[in-house]
Amino acid sequence: MESETRDFVTIRLSGQLCGIPVLEVHDVLSEQVITAVPLAPPAVAGVLNLRGRIVTAINLRKRLGLSEPEENSENMSIVVEYQEEPYSLLIDSVGDVMSFSEESLERNPVTLDACWQEVSGGIFRLEGELLVILDVEKLLNFDRNQATAA
């Protein structure tokens, strides 16, 4: 019996290789004009216009408590949908689409940084590094956490 495979779009964020399920990715965008939103949570970079739709841009570095990139680095983003709303996740770079067998997915190791533990649905071991699978729902469900922390 053949094992199920899953496809992931690979991205880099602060040096970490991550994967987002390919079926959850609607668009991959180069740098976009983002309009700031007053009084938005710190992780919300603003909004952008994508083919007539207003898309909320999320700064994943701020969301995960990572350091800001160098000034001249190019921003890319991946558009996903959460609760029927489009979100643009600001990332450092986009890689390839990779396929993995379902049974090679591992639980998060205890040594995985806490910021990734919170939003990861597991990992795949690659040669020399880990591919952290991002759970879009956990990634974007931060409003309630920040509201209770305030």
N, C-alpha and C positions, 0 to 999 in steps of 0.2 A: 504494500500500500504506500502510495506516495504521500509525503508529508506536505501540509499546507505551506505555501510561501507567502510572505508579506513584503510589499514594496514600500520603501521609504525615500523621501527626498532628503539628502544629507545637507546640513548647513554647518557653518562654523560660527561660534559665538565665544569671544574671549579665549580663543585657542581650543575650546572643547568641540569635538565632533558630535553633532546631534542628528537625530532623524525625526522626521514628521511623516506619519502615514500618508502615502501619495494620494489616497482618495480624499484626504482632508485639505489638500492644497488646491486652491482655485487659481492663483496667479503667482508668478515670480516677477517682481518689479525691480528695476534699477532705481537709483536715487529719485525720490519724488519731492515735490514741494509740499511741505507739511505746515498747516496753519495751527498755531497754538490755541488751546482752549483754556480760558481763564478758570481758575479754581478746580481744574481736573486733578485727579490723583497723580502723584509724581511719575508713575510708570506710563501715564498716557502722554505721548509725545505731541499729540494733536490729532487733526483729521486731514484726510486727503480726498481728492475727487478722482474716482476711478470709473471712467466711462459713465459719468452722470450719477454714480452712487457715492454717498458719503461714507468713507471708511475710517474707523478709529485706528490710529497708529499707536502701537504699544512698543515702548522702548524696553526690549527684553533685558538689556544690561541693568537698567534701573529696577525692573521687575524682580530680577534675581539678585540684586545687590552686588553686581559686578562693577569693576572700574570702567570708566569711560574710555573709548578708543582714542588713538592719536587724532589730532586735528584733521589731517589730510586723508584720513581713511574714508573709503567710499561706503555709503550705506546702501544696503539692499534690503528688500523685504519680501516676505511670503504672505500671501493673503489666504486666510482661513475663515471658516464660518463657525460661529459659536452662538447658540440660541437664535438662529436665523438672522444674525447680524454679521457683516463682514468686518474682519480685523486684519490690519497689516502689522505683521511682526517684524520689527526692525532687527536685522542680523548683520553679521560681518560679511559673509559670503555664502553662496550656494554651490553645492557640489553636484554629485551625480545621483541618479536614482539607483538604489541598491536593493537587491532581493535577499531575503533571509528565510530559512525554514523556521516554522513556528516553534519547533522544539529547541532551537538554539537560543531563543530568548531566555535571558536569565533575570532573576530578581536583582534589584539594586544591591551592589556590594556595600557592606558597612563602611568601607573606606571612601565611598563616593561622597563628594562635597555636599554638605547639607542643602545648599541652594538648588542643586540638581536633584537630590532625593525627593524634595517637595513636589517637583513637577514631572518626574520621570515615571514612565510605565514599564521600565526595565532596561536592560542593556544587551548589546551584542558585543562579543569580544572579536576585535579585528587584530591583524598583525600589528603589534606595537601600541595600540590604543583601544579605548572603549568607545562604542557608539551609544550615546545616551538617547533613548527614545522619549521624545517629549509628548506628554499627554496634554493636548490642546485645552481640554476642559479644565484641568488643574492649573494650567498656565494662565487662563483668562478668568478664572473664578477667584480673582483677588479682591474685588470690591468689598465683599463681606468681611474678609480677613482684615482689610485696612480700616473698614468702618468700625469694627470691634476694637481695633488697636488704638483708635484715635481718642 
